[in-house]
Each structure stands twice: as C-alpha cells, then as structure tokens.
Amino acid sequence: MEDKDILKLNQLINQSTEEFGLDMIVEVNSISNPISLEVGVRGLGSFNFKEKEALFFILDPAMQLAKFHNVSKSHLLSFYTANNNDLNRCQSLTKKGSRCTRPSIVIVSGVKDYAPGKVYLCHQHEDHGYLTK
C-alpha cells in the first residue's frame, strides 16, 4: 500500500464517515489486516471490500460502489441524490408551487430500477400535467 492510500484510509477511519459525491455518506465499520473494509452506505446498504477492492474503494468509493451494482458512477450518484429527495414521491409541483405529496406511479426499489433523468409522477400529474420540474 502506498503512502497516499494510507493517508486516504486514515481519513476514512479517523472521521468514521466520509462525505463524497452529492452528500453520500460512507461509514467504515471495521478494518483488518490484510486490508478488508466493512462499510455501510446510507440508502445503498452494507458492503465488504477485501485487498484490491478495498484499495480501489479507498481511492474512489463511488466508483467501487457503482462497479458493485453494475452501473456507471454517474448513474449511482444520480440515484443517490434522487433517492434522498424521496424518489418514490411525485416530483411535480402543486398549483401553489410546493412539491406534490402523492406517491409516484413507478416505484423504484433500487439503483438498477432507477432511470436517470426520468421524472416520476403520480397519477394526477401524469394525467393532467400541471407543473413539472
């Protein structure tokens, strides 16, 4: 392991959480030798990375998580941002300008179900249009 990898790993451990890419938070739950990381990612789940995967995770957490889910890094970060904005709630606006509170027609249960750039609407906004983002 190179010095830059050790420094990056120390940042993960000492802070216990690392924010990256659109407020995604990674918590390092345990570390062992040979290098093995157990991490929890809010909205995505828990993961174990060993040796080479752990080093790649230390260098670019979002990329390693995207590889794990077989999606691109931008897809994963887009899903994470949308998911934290309550993805399964209608993304349209009411006539008064606030966000609709109804559930969207399409339920997204994971990163692979999510389509970046798609606007998820409830039945009423799908039928009548009103204002959309």
C-alpha positions in Angstrom: 0.0 0.0 0.0 1.4 3.4 -0.9 1.6 6.4 1.4 -1.3 8.2 -0.4 -3.5 5.1 0.2 -2.6 5.0 3.9 -3.4 8.7 4.2 -6.8 8.3 2.5 -7.5 5.2 4.7 -6.7 7.2 7.8 -9.1 9.9 6.7 -11.8 7.2 6.5 -11.1 5.7 9.9 -10.4 8.9 11.8 -13.5 10.7 10.7 -15.6 7.5 10.8 -17.7 8.9 8.0 -16.6 10.4 4.7 -18.9 12.5 2.6 -18.4 12.3 -1.2 -20.3 12.9 -4.3 -23.6 14.7 -3.6 -23.7 14.1 0.2 -23.3 10.3 0.1 -22.0 9.2 3.5 -19.8 6.1 4.0 -19.2 4.7 7.4 -16.2 2.4 8.0 -17.5 -0.3 10.4 -14.3 -2.4 10.7 -10.9 -2.8 9.2 -8.5 -5.7 9.4 -5.1 -6.9 8.0 -4.8 -8.0 5.2 -6.8 -5.0 4.3 -10.5 -5.6 4.5 -13.2 -2.9 4.9 -16.8 -3.3 6.1 -18.7 -0.2 5.1 -22.3 1.0 5.3 -23.7 3.4 2.8 -26.9 5.1 3.7 -29.5 4.3 1.0 -27.4 1.6 -0.6 -26.6 -1.0 2.2 -23.6 -2.7 3.7 -20.6 -3.9 1.7 -17.3 -5.8 2.4 -14.2 -5.0 0.3 -11.1 -7.0 0.6 -7.5 -6.3 -0.5 -7.5 -4.9 -4.1 -11.2 -3.9 -3.9 -10.6 -2.2 -0.6 -7.8 -0.2 -2.1 -10.0 0.9 -5.0 -12.7 1.8 -2.6 -10.3 4.0 -0.6 -9.3 5.8 -3.8 -12.8 6.2 -5.3 -15.7 5.0 -3.1 -18.4 6.0 -5.6 -16.7 4.2 -8.4 -16.3 0.9 -6.4 -19.9 1.0 -5.3 -21.1 1.6 -8.9 -19.0 -1.4 -10.0 -20.6 -3.5 -7.3 -24.1 -2.6 -8.7 -23.0 -2.8 -12.4 -23.9 0.8 -13.1 -21.9 3.8 -14.0 -20.6 6.2 -11.3 -22.8 9.0 -12.6 -25.9 6.6 -12.5 -25.1 5.7 -8.9 -24.7 9.3 -7.8 -27.8 10.4 -9.7 -29.8 7.6 -8.0 -28.4 8.5 -4.6 -29.3 12.2 -5.0 -32.8 11.4 -6.2 -33.3 8.7 -3.6 -32.5 11.2 -0.8 -35.1 13.6 -2.3 -37.7 10.9 -1.7 -37.6 9.3 -5.2 -40.9 7.4 -4.8 -42.9 10.6 -4.2 -44.3 12.6 -7.2 -41.7 15.0 -8.5 -44.2 17.5 -9.8 -45.3 20.8 -8.2 -48.8 21.7 -7.0 -50.6 24.7 -8.3 -49.3 26.5 -5.2 -45.7 25.7 -6.1 -44.9 23.2 -3.4 -43.8 19.6 -4.1 -46.6 17.1 -4.6 -47.0 14.6 -1.7 -48.6 11.7 -3.6 -46.6 8.5 -4.4 -45.3 8.2 -7.9 -46.8 5.7 -10.3 -43.5 3.9 -10.8 -41.9 2.5 -7.6 -38.1 2.5 -7.7 -36.7 -0.1 -5.2 -33.0 0.0 -6.1 -30.3 1.6 -8.1 -30.9 -0.7 -11.1 -34.6 0.3 -11.3 -33.8 4.0 -11.4 -33.6 5.7 -14.8 -31.5 8.9 -14.6 -33.3 12.0 -16.0 -36.8 10.4 -15.7 -39.4 12.4 -13.9 -41.5 10.2 -11.7 -45.1 11.5 -11.4 -48.3 10.5 -9.5 -51.5 9.5 -11.4 -53.0 13.0 -11.3 -49.9 14.8 -12.6 -49.4 12.1 -15.2 -52.9 12.7 -16.5 -53.2 16.4 -16.1 -49.7 17.7 -16.3 -49.7 20.9 -14.1 -46.2 21.9 -13.4 -43.2 19.6 -13.6 -39.6 20.0 -12.8 
